[in-house]
Amino acid sequence: MPIPLADFLLQNRDAILEAWEEQVRALPAARSLDRLALRDGLPHLLDGIATLMRTPHAELASGLGAIGDHHALERLGEGFDLRQVVAEYRLLRSCVLSLWSSRGHATARPEEERIFHEAMDEAVAASVSRYALARERTLQALDRISAAALGSPDVAGFLPRLLQVLRDTIATVDVAVVLLREGEDHLRVECGVGEGVDSGGRVHVGHGFAGSIAASREPVWVRDARKDPRAHSAVVRTSDVRALYGVPLVLHGELIGVALMGSRGSREYTEEDLLLFRAIAARATALLAQAQAHERERQAREDAEASLARLRESEAHLRRWEALFLRLGVGVVIVSARDHHILDANPAYARMHGATPEELRGASLASTLAPEARDQVPRHAAEALAHPSHEFESIHLRADGGRFPVFTHITALRDDSGQVSRYVATVLDITQRRAMEEERQRLHQAIEAERTQLAAVLEQLPEGVIIAEAPSGRWLLANHRVSTLTGRAIPQSSSVDTFTRAYEACHPDSQPYAPKDWPLARTLRTGEVVQGEEMMLKHEDGHTLTLLISSAPLRDKEGNIIAGVATLADITELRRAQEATLQSARFGERLIAIVSHDLRNPLNAIHLSTTQLLHSEALAERERRLATRIARSSARMTRMILELLDFTRGRLGGGIPIQRAPGDLRAVVRQAVEELEAAWPERTLRVVVNPGHYEGVWDAERLFQVVSNLGGNALQYSAPEAPVTLMLSDRADTVVLDVHNSGEPIAPEVLPRLFDPFRRGRGASQDSGISGGLGLGLYIVEQIVTGHQGRIEVTSSAAEGTLFRVSLPREPTWA
């Protein structure tokens, strides 16, 4: 009695698979697989189809699960192509139907037969789809690996790209490592990505996770590396890695290395991920082997090129020595140690003896020496044997009989057995050196004579002279005047340092000199040129001298300081005379100040009296003229006294005092011009005020003096018909006053001293503006301008006239 097809599948599953296996072994890819790998998930497929037949309303896809996917991925990993995968399912269908028919079952129930065929079709479709997708993903990864290998033919460049492809392809990979075999028993971490990888670390084969994979040459999958003792390693930290998978890299039965991948977020890898990783590892194995072979080939080529380069360098070195031997300007001769005959001689040695190298080869060495030097040959040879080298002077002979001195350096050369076989000597003609030595001796004697003469001259100089060596400061020469100035004998071992420490010296302000600050010490240290520096030096007898010291460096051709020279001039009496003159001048200036101040009181009384007389109506005309003359003379004397007071303040009080206050310079100029117009009614004065502002902080009364003096000078020294121009200009922080006239120019030799006190030019009152002045007007003008931190300039020519320019800052600037 026929049984249901579902029961038939379950009862005869092994028989069906036996028949299927016999037929499928004809496929090339299936011949090498064992039974378990060959059958793979097909037993579960038959069980799943039988279950679907018993529950006809179930979904095919959910009923078969991932059987087709798993089988397709396994077959892809085993090297099956898609045609072979489809052929497996076709043969399985055929085996089921053939065995069903052979057992006497004609046909199955239509519903069972429909489910059977649809299930087989679904399994084929799932396998084909999964196979195609996995194959496409694998091919893309392998293409990227091949491209990486082409871009980086060496291992160091290829592996980082390989691991990057792996991480890009399998999203769950957090750690990837490639270990390459090093020797017979070790693996070395060649490249790794992710945290916890010790690049360059070493693992023993058979130990740890990677070592066990290398020993077994089988893939290993650990689902929780934290708990598996095999995953612990000193070179790959797996404390936070969960899933860890590793495969051996084997090519033609030879282990190349191990590849690992790990995930921190997942304990599982999909079958497709494992298949892809194995495919990448397989492709990487071939590429690594190729890269290693390329590296070995490159290294061998480099070694060969280096060897060839060394050979060429050796040949070039030999040629250079040969060229050096032939072209060397020093004579070189090679002599046999057995009989002292010449084996070879270079052209220089032959030329100095008036022969050719060919003529000298084979000749006795003694034949090139003077008769008196021949007996010394054995002794010099013995010295060369006893020491690394030996040097001596001797006399040689030329072919024409001429004699010449030579300096010889001889060295003994030994053969492979250690015996001396040859002597090599370099021979230098020292004829010119002997002549130069004689000339040097002659020059030395001449220099000594000149030095003696120089010392005699220096002893007669009225100034002290010291010459010291640089940089030590040791005295090379000091004349007798130095001892006279100091009152002490100068020892032979003196130096700048010992001299400065022995004598009390100070600056004119009584500050002591530090030894390093002495003029000669500064010159030796920095090359400073010191001109006329005053120094107070205590004499041995206790009195103080005033010395004027100058110093300068002496340099060689390259500009280096080799010595320094200092002169010491006694100016004690000169300074005393100058001080006396200064005291006399100060007394005179104080006397002028006192007299000027005391004369103001009687002059004021005269001025008041004449003013009252001039206002009296009872005064007769003759007496009025006399009173007017007295008033003008007293006014002139008052102005002269004021100038003398300003002069003495400038000389004795640190400058004319300036009382600053805010003001407008235009008002000062207009007031001064009004007074000048009153005093010179017949003259024309023009005032030009350029656009701008002229406010500032200054002493208006003093600036009134400046404008009045400069304007009065311009009026006095210009033609009566010529105008005088006063012009103001705004220059930002500075105001400029120009006073111009077109009179006779000031002589060029007078201009540099125009502002000196008591200076008069043309006539009796060139710079005062007052008849019978003292010549202090321009001096006082300059002092007032300087007190305002300004400056005054003057230019004068026949074509341009005379121009006084005063520049005044608006605000004082204090340092």
Beta strands, then each sheet from edge to edge (+ up, - down):
strand 1: 175-182
strand 2: 186-193
strand 3: 202-204
strand 4: 220-222
strand 5: 243-251
strand 6: 254-263
strand 7: 331-336
strand 8: 342-345
strand 9: 390-397
strand 10: 403-414
strand 11: 420-429
strand 12: 464-469
strand 13: 475-478
strand 14: 505-506
strand 15: 530-538
strand 16: 544-555
strand 17: 561-570
strand 18: 661-664
strand 19: 685-689
strand 20: 695-698
strand 21: 724-731
strand 22: 734-741
strand 23: 791-797
strand 24: 801-809
sheet 1: 3+ 2- 1+ 6- 5+ 4-
sheet 2: 8+ 7- 11+ 10- 9+
sheet 3: 13+ 12- 17+ 16- 15+ 14-
sheet 4: 18+ 20-
sheet 5: 19+ 21+ 22- 24+ 23-
end
